[in-house]
Amino acid sequence: MYFQGIEPLLVPDFSTKQVIFMKYRFRSPFRWLRKPNVHAPMTDTEGGTNVSERFHHYISRSIAGFYRRRVLSPAIYLLILLGLFALSPARSMLYPMQVEGSFDLAELYQNQTHYVHLTLSNLYFTGYTRQMFGLTTGYYYYTVMDQKSYIVLLRPDTSSQGLPQIDQVEVFAKIIKNPASLDRIKVHLTEDLGEHAGLAGALSPYMVSEADARGILHRLLLIFIWLTGIYAGISLLLDLLYIFFPKLSAPVRRLGAYGDPWKLLDQAEEELATMPQLATEDIFITEHFFIETSVYGVAIVPISEIKWVYKYSTLHRILWHHFSISYTLYIMTTHRQAIHCPKNAKSDIDGVIDYLSEANHDILVGFTERNRLRMQWYLRKLPLSDLIPFLRSRPGHRQKIEAIKKREKISKEDEQS
């Protein structure tokens, strides 16, 4: 029995390995305004304690909540990509416009059509090239269409290293403004042709550059956009799949190293809904499982498969001002699976380590040189099927693991004797 407006918190009693009621906190009269929180501590209801309802499918709901938060990042990135393609010249880079017949470069450029496929005729070499880092990257040509002159920059392979005249060529090019260096070419070109005034007036302020359209930066940008877009799309689809079907998610698939993952998940959820042996803010321990359901991820591992456990501290500060110290729980299993539980209180992690060491006496506790060497020796003795996931289903895999554990237990007893 407790005072009105005060509700008990569940904290562990390590002597009996059961959860007892102690420590009280204020119970807000406006609590019904809050949304349900799956990470809320276990509390009693109006009719008494009902832990089973609160933790019904708790792990599955935590997995769905974790991927529900993750789905925002790829969705926002894909929206940004779509916005860039809709409002910028990037769209014409992936889907260049096919230009046939006569065209006006100024009109195309103003309509955000920067990348085009076009056919050019009667190109004449100007005698000038563009060089970069001592290498020739393009050859300047000129052509006349509809009483207007255009400068064309062709790649060395397209122009066959500067042919004097090209009758017709089809290129994928970029429409750019005439650079400042082109004024010098224009002066020399008109002087050579003896038509300075006529060519200067008819020369378009825009030019066609095949070298800029197929440069290394263009290719890297295309590769980056495609790879990141495909990755974001796949991540979005997988996150949505895991939200509606948590049993297909990575935390559940990792249980396949210890048996049937779906059966182990059902067993863990049943034990958690019945009565956990120990509970902190985001760490739960049942009779057979260690469970983490934090904002950093969800992890489920049988206690009998935990091999090494220790904690380390992290100092949080900005410049010279120290804010706080948080502690991270590190767990290594018998199948090379590492679990990190960051930003926890020292008392919570100490309680978890004490309980795990009592539940499984074979666990190596603490980061010491001896434990590190023993864990390194154990990992070296693992069979190849344990290092490659798809080989774990081969006959005899579990027997090999049990044989290693048995040999290690015998060696440990010999050391103690």
Buried (B, 14 or more C-beta within 10 A) or exposed (E): EEEEEEBBBBBBEEEEBEBEEEEEEEBEEEEEEEEEEBEEBBBBEEEEBBBEEBBBBBBBBBBBBBBEEBBEEBBEBBEEBEEEBEEEBBBBBEEBBEBEEEBEBBEBBEEEBBBBBBEBEEBBBBEBBBEEEEEBBBBBBBBBBEEBBBBBBBBBEBBEEBBEEBEEBEBEBBBBEBEEEBEEBBEEBBEEEEBBEEBBEBBBEBBBBBBBBBBEEBEEEEEEBEEBBEEBBEBBEBBBEBBEEBBBBEBBEBBBBBEEBEEBBBBBBEBBBEBBBBBBBBBBBBBBBBBBBBEEBBBBBBBBBBBBBBBEEEEEEEEEEEEEEBBBBBBBBBBEBEBBBBBBEEEBBBBBBBBBBEBBEEBBBEEEEEBEEBBEEBBEBBBEBBEEEEEBEEEEBEEBBEEBBEEBEEEEEEEEE
